[in-house]
Amino acid sequence: MSTSSTGLGRLLHRAAHAPATRRRRWIIRSAAGVAVLVTAGVAAYTLPVPFLDSLIAGQVAERVSSQIACAQVTVGGDRLLAQALTGHLAEVRLTVPDATLSGVQHASFTATLHDVSQPAADRTHVGAMTAAITVGFANMPAVEGTAPPAYRRAGDGGLLVETVVPAEASGNVTAKLFLTMRIAGDSAEAVPQQLEIFGRKVAAGKAAALTGGVRKQDLPELPAGVTYRSITPRADGLHVALGGVATQALNTLPTRVGEQTVTYSAADGLLGISTAIKVEPIVDVPLTIRAAPQLDGDSLTLVPRLVHILGKDRPTDDFLSRIVLSRIDEKDLTRKLPELPPGVRYRAVTVDPAGVHVTVGGTTVQPFSVLEQPEGGPPTTFGAEGGFLTASTKGSNQDTRIQLYARPKITGNTLDIAPQQIEMFGTRFPAGRVLAQVESAPTSHALQQLPDNLTYQGVEVTPTGLLIHVEGKDVTLAKGALGGGASC
């Protein structure tokens, strides 16, 4: 028998043959030690022990972290030893601060999980959970090749998106500009007043980038004394009223009538045409034909009324008068006046020492085609409506800044940020009317598929981004399901 065995035998022999008193003391001490151990175990199971809970919490968090990539895990509840021994955690809180979710490269994920267990090495079962995905405005998706929109929370709690519609996306936009017309000297000016676009009218000043400033176009030159009075757009064209008195000074009248050299004077409303003719046997008899100017359409005719010859005014049927007038061809006393636009007439003619005065007046109607097309823009169709000149165009040659007002919502696995209103030029329009003419960027975004029994519950606009709520019960999560794509 070995020494150790012999020693053990002696110990047992002494214990067996020890006095009764000593034996009772040893049993009591042993029982007391067992009681202390049992009591300590029950206390640890039923009462929180800070040091032990901290140790178990760390081990549980480490294990949960191995199932969820990049997660920051906090184990909640008390009596963690009891939770660990039963294999069910009352509450687990986790955060994934930077993950790729639903195509967004930088999103954060937070969740609170209740009644958490691990039925398999790569499976986690959750009795109930609530979660939130936060997407910052700076990380919202953008269309490649375009300037990213600017997102912010609107005053009413909705989503406000500021973006620019490029000119090429506005090819179907129909706009009608209303302009008043006025005469400024020898020019016609068209002044923008309102812009009708997407079914509404806005003040031209708000849409100055599209409407431009005053449009000016030169009018045909008029004779001195005749002016343009007004210009009015109507359905059949531009009604241009003009009038005045055109005066031709006597010293500018033709110096020859037929073959005779003449000079002019005026008295008593008659034009005096002075010359000298040969009347046998008298040579170079001075005379003056006094004629009344008369209009015949666009012709001015000088009708002789008297002939002043040999110191006396003689009627046209006088013998000498007939001789004088027979030397003059009637056509030499008629001349064409400058052609006037349709609707404008020579109305009267008078003469005095200042010259021959021809009164002109009327309204001419010019087709809208006489208006010049704006440079560098889409073709313009002119018309009239309510006393305004209208200039209608389709398309745009410049980018337009707009604001979209949306109430984000989630349908199934799709985030919809389609706007309800679109603001431009300081005016809000129903979004449907705008988007029917403007090619817009996508307004719906697919969200990633969630595990069974876990669903998207809604979306909230916060001051810094979108907060997407997720809830579920009786959810089984595969390893990495909540933290996939995280960039930790």
C-alpha positions in Angstrom: 0.0 0.0 0.0 1.3 3.4 -0.8 2.1 6.1 1.6 -0.7 8.3 0.5 -3.2 5.4 0.9 -1.8 4.6 4.4 -2.1 8.3 5.4 -5.7 8.4 4.1 -6.5 5.2 6.0 -5.1 6.6 9.2 -7.2 9.8 8.8 -10.4 7.8 8.3 -9.5 5.4 11.2 -9.0 8.4 13.5 -12.2 9.9 12.5 -14.1 6.7 13.0 -12.6 6.1 16.4 -12.5 9.7 17.6 -14.5 10.7 20.6 -18.1 11.5 20.0 -17.7 15.1 20.9 -14.9 15.8 18.3 -16.9 13.9 15.6 -20.0 16.1 16.1 -17.9 19.3 15.8 -16.5 18.2 12.4 -19.9 17.3 11.0 -21.3 20.7 12.1 -18.5 22.5 10.5 -19.0 20.6 7.2 -22.7 21.2 7.2 -22.2 24.9 7.8 -19.8 25.1 4.8 -22.4 23.4 2.6 -25.1 25.7 3.8 -23.0 28.8 3.0 -22.4 27.6 -0.6 -26.1 26.8 -1.1 -27.2 30.1 0.3 -24.7 32.0 -1.9 -25.9 30.2 -5.0 -29.5 30.9 -4.3 -28.7 34.6 -3.6 -26.8 34.9 -6.9 -29.8 33.3 -8.8 -32.5 35.4 -7.1 -30.7 38.7 -6.2 -28.6 41.0 -8.3 -24.9 40.8 -7.6 -23.2 43.8 -9.3 -19.8 42.1 -9.9 -21.4 38.9 -11.2 -24.0 40.7 -13.3 -21.3 42.8 -14.9 -19.3 39.7 -15.8 -22.3 37.9 -17.3 -23.5 41.0 -19.2 -20.1 41.3 -20.8 -20.1 37.6 -21.8 -23.6 37.8 -23.2 -22.9 41.1 -25.1 -19.9 39.5 -26.6 -21.9 36.5 -27.8 -24.7 38.6 -29.2 -22.1 40.8 -31.0 -20.8 37.7 -32.8 -24.3 37.3 -34.3 -24.8 40.9 -35.4 -21.9 42.5 -37.3 -20.6 45.8 -35.9 -23.3 46.0 -33.3 -22.9 47.8 -30.0 -24.8 45.6 -27.5 -26.3 46.3 -24.1 -28.0 43.6 -22.1 -30.9 44.8 -20.0 -32.8 43.5 -17.0 -31.6 42.1 -13.7 -30.7 38.7 -12.4 -28.6 38.1 -15.4 -27.4 34.7 -14.0 -30.9 33.5 -14.1 -31.3 34.7 -17.7 -28.1 33.1 -18.7 -29.0 29.8 -17.1 -32.4 29.7 -18.7 -31.1 30.7 -22.1 -33.6 33.6 -22.5 -32.5 37.3 -22.2 -35.2 39.6 -21.1 -33.9 42.6 -23.0 -31.1 43.3 -25.5 -30.4 46.8 -26.8 -28.2 47.1 -29.8 -26.9 49.9 -32.1 -25.2 49.6 -35.5 -23.9 53.2 -36.0 -22.8 52.9 -39.7 -24.4 50.3 -42.0 -25.4 50.0 -45.6 -29.2 49.6 -45.5 -31.6 49.7 -48.5 -28.9 51.2 -50.8 -28.0 53.9 -48.4 -24.3 53.6 -47.6 -24.3 55.3 -44.3 -27.4 54.6 -42.1 -27.7 53.8 -38.4 -29.8 51.1 -36.8 -31.0 50.8 -33.2 -33.2 48.1 -31.8 -34.6 46.8 -28.5 -35.2 43.0 -28.4 -37.2 41.2 -25.8 -37.2 37.6 -24.8 -34.1 36.8 -26.8 -32.8 33.2 -27.2 -30.5 31.3 -29.5 -32.0 28.1 -30.8 -29.1 27.4 -33.1 -25.6 28.7 -33.5 -26.6 30.9 -36.5 -30.1 31.8 -35.4 -31.5 34.2 -32.9 -35.1 34.2 -31.8 -36.8 37.4 -30.6 -40.1 37.4 -28.8 -40.7 41.0 -29.7 -38.7 43.9 -31.0 -38.8 47.5 -32.0 -36.2 49.1 -34.2 -35.4 52.3 -36.1 -33.3 53.0 -39.1 -32.0 56.6 -39.3 -30.9 58.0 -42.7 -29.3 61.4 -42.5 -30.3 64.0 -45.1 -26.7 64.2 -46.2 -26.8 60.4 -47.0 -30.1 60.4 -49.0 -29.7 58.7 -52.4 -29.1 60.9 -55.5 -29.3 60.3 -59.2 -25.9 59.7 -60.6 -24.6 62.6 -62.8 -27.0 65.2 -61.2 -26.6 67.7 -58.4 -27.8 66.1 -55.2 -31.0 67.6 -53.8 -31.0 69.4 -50.5 -33.3 67.8 -47.9 -34.7 69.4 -44.7 -37.7 69.2 -42.4 -40.5 71.5 -43.5 -42.3 73.7 -41.1 -45.4 71.4 -41.1 -43.3 68.4 -40.2 -43.1 67.0 -43.8 -40.1 66.6 -46.0 -38.8 69.6 -48.1 -36.6 68.8 -51.0 -34.8 71.6 -52.9 -33.6 70.6 -56.3 -32.9 71.9 -59.8 -34.9 70.8 -62.8 -32.4 70.8 -65.8 -33.6 72.5 -69.0 -33.7 69.2 -70.8 -36.2 67.8 -68.3 -38.6 70.6 -69.1 -39.3 69.7 -72.7 -43.0 69.2 -72.1 -43.6 72.2 -69.9 -46.1 74.6 -71.4 -46.1 78.2 -70.2 -48.2 81.1 -71.3 -46.9 84.6 -70.6 -49.4 87.5 -70.4 -48.0 90.9 -71.4 -49.4 94.4 -71.7 -48.4 96.4 -74.7 -47.6 100.1 -75.0 -46.2 102.6 -77.4 -42.8 104.2 -76.5 -41.9 106.6 -79.3 -41.4 104.6 -82.5 -41.3 101.3 -80.6 -43.8 98.8 -79.2 -43.1 97.5 -75.7 -44.4 94.3 -74.2 -44.3 94.2 -70.4 -44.7 90.9 -68.7 -47.6 90.8 -66.1 -48.4 87.1 -65.4 -47.1 83.7 -66.1 -49.6 80.8 -66.5 -47.9 77.5 -65.8 -49.1 74.2 -64.4 -52.7 75.5 -64.4 -52.0 78.6 -62.3 -51.1 82.2 -62.8 -48.2 83.8 -61.0 -46.9 87.4 -61.0 -44.3 87.9 -63.7 -42.0 89.4 -61.1 -41.8 86.1 -59.3 -40.8 84.3 -62.5 -38.5 86.9 -63.9 -35.9 84.2 -64.8 -38.5 82.7 -67.3 -40.4 85.8 -68.3 -37.5 88.2 -68.8 -37.9 91.9 -68.8 -39.7 94.4 -71.1 -39.6 93.3 -74.8 -39.1 96.1 -77.3 -39.6 96.1 -81.0 -39.1 99.0 -83.4 -42.1 100.1 -85.5 -42.0 101.4 -89.1 -40.9 105.0 -89.3 -43.8 107.5 -89.7 -43.8 111.0 -91.4 -43.1 113.9 -89.1 -46.2 114.9 -87.2 -47.7 111.4 -87.4 -47.3 109.2 -84.3 -48.3 105.8 -83.0 -51.1 106.3 -80.5 -51.8 102.8 -79.1 -51.3 99.1 -79.7 -53.9 96.6 -78.5 -53.7 92.8 -78.9 -56.9 91.2 -80.1 -57.8 87.8 -81.5 -57.1 88.8 -85.1 -53.8 90.5 -84.4 -52.2 93.7 -83.1 -54.4 96.7 -83.5 -52.1 99.7 -83.9 -53.7 103.1 -83.9 -51.8 106.1 -85.3 -52.6 109.6 -86.3 -51.5 113.1 -86.8 -50.8 115.7 -89.4 -47.9 115.4 -91.8 -46.7 118.7 -93.0 -44.6 119.4 -96.1 -43.0 122.8 -96.1 -43.6 124.9 -99.3 -39.9 125.1 -100.0 -39.6 121.3 -100.2 -42.3 120.9 -102.8 -41.2 120.0 -106.4 -39.7 122.9 -108.2 -41.0 121.8 -111.6 -44.6 121.3 -112.7 -44.5 119.8 -116.2 -41.9 121.8 -118.1 -42.3 124.9 -116.0 -40.1 126.0 -113.1 -42.3 127.0 -110.2 -42.3 128.6 -106.7 -45.0 128.3 -104.1 -47.0 130.5 -101.7 -50.2 130.2 -99.7 -53.0 132.4 -98.9 -56.7 132.0 -98.0 -56.4 128.2 -97.9 -55.1 128.0 -101.5 -51.7 127.0 -102.7 -50.2 129.5 -105.1 -48.1 128.0 -107.9 -46.1 130.8 -109.6 -44.3 130.7 -112.9 -44.1 132.6 -116.2 -45.3 131.6 -119.6 -45.2 133.0 -123.1 -48.5 134.5 -124.3 -48.2 136.0 -127.8 -47.3 138.7 -128.3 -46.1 139.0 -124.7 -43.0 137.0 -123.6 -42.7 135.5 -120.1 -45.9 136.7 -118.6 -45.7 136.1 -114.8 -48.7 134.3 -113.3 -49.9 132.4 -110.3 -52.3 129.5 -110.3 -54.2 129.4 -107.0 -55.2 125.8 -106.3 -57.1 124.0 -103.6 -55.4 120.7 -102.4 -57.7 117.8 -102.6 -57.4 114.1 -101.5 -58.4 111.3 -103.7 -57.5 108.1 -101.8 -53.7 108.2 -101.4 -53.3 110.9 -104.1 -53.0 114.6 -103.6 -54.4 116.7 -106.4 -54.1 120.5 -106.8 -57.4 121.7 -108.2 -57.1 125.2 -109.8 -59.5 127.8 -108.5 -58.1 131.1 -109.7 -55.4 132.3 -112.1 -53.7 135.5 -111.1 -52.4 137.0 -114.4 -51.9 140.6 -115.5 -52.5 141.9 -112.0 -55.9 140.2 -111.5 -57.4 137.0 -110.1 -59.4 135.4 -112.8 -61.7 132.4 -112.5 -60.8 129.2 -114.3 -63.3 129.8 -117.1 -61.8 133.2 -118.0 -60.2 133.3 -121.5 -56.7 134.0 -120.2 -57.1 131.4 -117.4 -58.1 128.7 -120.0 -55.0 129.6 -122.1 -52.8 129.2 -119.0 -54.3 126.0 -117.8 -54.2 124.5 -121.2 -50.4 124.7 -121.0 -50.5 122.4 -117.9 -51.1 118.7 -117.9 -53.6 117.8 -115.1 -51.4 114.8 -114.1 -48.7 117.3 -113.3 -51.0 118.6 -110.5 -51.4 115.2 -108.9 -48.9 113.1 -106.9 -49.0 109.9 -105.0 -48.7 110.2 -101.2 -46.7 107.6 -99.3 -48.5 104.3 -98.9 -50.2 103.8 -95.6 -50.8 100.5 -93.8 -54.2 98.9 -94.2 -56.8 100.6 -92.1 -55.0 104.0 -92.0 -56.2 106.7 -94.3 -55.4 110.2 -95.4 -58.3 112.1 -94.0 -57.9 115.8 -94.9 -55.5 118.3 -96.4 -55.0 122.0 -95.8 -52.4 124.5 -96.8 -51.0 127.7 -95.2 -47.7 129.5 -95.3 -46.1 126.8 -93.2 -46.8 124.1 -95.8 -49.2 121.5 -97.0 -50.8 119.7 -94.0 -52.1 116.2 -94.5 -54.2 114.6 -91.7 -53.6 110.9 -91.2 -55.5 108.5 -88.9 -56.8 105.0 -88.4 -56.0 101.7 -86.9 -54.1 99.0 -88.7 -54.2 95.3 -87.8 -50.9 93.5 -88.0 -50.6 89.8 -87.7 -48.8 88.3 -84.7 -46.1 87.1 -87.0 -44.6 90.6 -87.1 -43.5 90.1 -83.5 -39.9 89.0 -83.2 -39.1 85.6 -81.7 -37.1 85.7 -78.5 -33.4 84.9 -79.0 -32.1 81.6 -77.8 -35.4 80.3 -76.5 -38.0 77.8 -77.6 -40.4 78.9 -80.4 -43.0 81.3 -79.2 -46.7 81.4 -80.3 -48.3 84.8 -79.9 -52.0 85.4 -79.3 -54.3 87.6 -77.3 -56.5 87.0 -74.3 -58.4 89.5 -72.2 -56.6 92.5 -73.6 -53.2 91.0 -73.0 -50.6 89.8 -75.5 -50.0 86.1 -74.8 -46.7 84.4 -75.6 -46.9 80.6 -75.3 -43.9 78.3 -75.3 -43.1 74.7 -74.7 -39.9 73.7 -73.1 -37.2 75.8 -71.5 -33.7 76.8 -72.2 -32.6 77.1 -68.6 -32.5 75.2 -65.4 -35.3 75.9 -62.9 -35.0 75.7 -59.1 -38.0 74.1 -57.4 -39.0 72.9 -53.9 -40.9 69.7 -53.3 -43.1 69.2 -50.3 -43.7 65.5 -49.4 -45.3 63.4 -46.7 -43.0 60.3 -46.8 -44.8 57.0 -46.4 -43.9 53.3 -46.5 -46.0 50.8 -48.5 -44.8 47.3 -48.1 -41.0 47.5 -48.6 -41.1 50.7 -50.6 -40.3 54.2 -49.2 -42.4 56.8 -51.1 -41.3 60.5 -51.0 -43.5 61.6 -53.9 -44.3 65.3 -53.4 -47.9 66.5 -52.9 -46.9 70.1 -53.7 -44.2 71.7 -55.8 -43.1 75.3 -55.2 -41.5 77.5 -57.9 -41.6 81.2 -58.4 -42.9 81.5 -54.8 -46.1 79.7 -55.7 -47.1 76.1 -54.8 -48.6 73.9 -57.4 -50.3 70.5 -57.1 -47.4 68.1 -57.7 -49.4 66.1 -60.2 -49.7 69.0 -62.6 -46.0 69.7 -62.5 -44.8 66.1 -62.8 -47.2 65.6 -65.7 -44.9 67.9 -67.7 -41.5 67.7 -65.9 -39.3 64.7 -66.0 -38.4 64.1 -62.3 -36.0 61.9 -60.4 -37.3 58.7 -58.8 -39.5 59.4 -55.8 -39.8 55.8 -54.5 -37.0 53.7 -53.1 -37.0 50.0 -52.4 -36.2 49.0 -48.8 -34.4 45.8 -48.0 -36.4 42.7 -47.3 -37.0 42.1 -43.6 -37.2 38.7 -41.9 -40.6 37.1 -41.5 -42.9 38.8 -38.9 -40.7 42.0 -39.0 -42.4 44.8 -40.8 -41.8 48.5 -41.6 -44.3 50.5 -39.6 -43.8 54.1 -40.9 -41.4 56.9 -41.5 -40.9 60.1 -39.6 -39.1 63.3 -40.7 -36.7 64.6 -38.1 -34.6 67.7 -38.1 -31.6 65.7 -39.4 -33.1 63.0 -41.5 -35.6 60.2 -41.9 -36.5 57.8 -39.1 -37.9 54.5 -40.3 -39.7 52.5 -37.7 -39.6 48.7 -37.7 -41.6 46.3 -35.4 -42.2 42.6 -35.1 -43.1 39.6 -32.9 -41.8 36.0 -32.9 -39.0 36.9 -35.2 -36.1 34.6 -36.1 -33.0 36.4 -37.2 -30.2 34.8 -39.2 -26.6 35.6 -38.2 -25.7 39.1 -39.6 -29.3 39.9 -40.5 -29.4 43.2 -38.7 -25.9 44.4 -39.4 -25.1 43.3 -42.9 -23.1 45.7 -44.9 -21.9 47.6 -41.8 -18.7 49.5 -42.3 -17.2 49.1 -38.8 
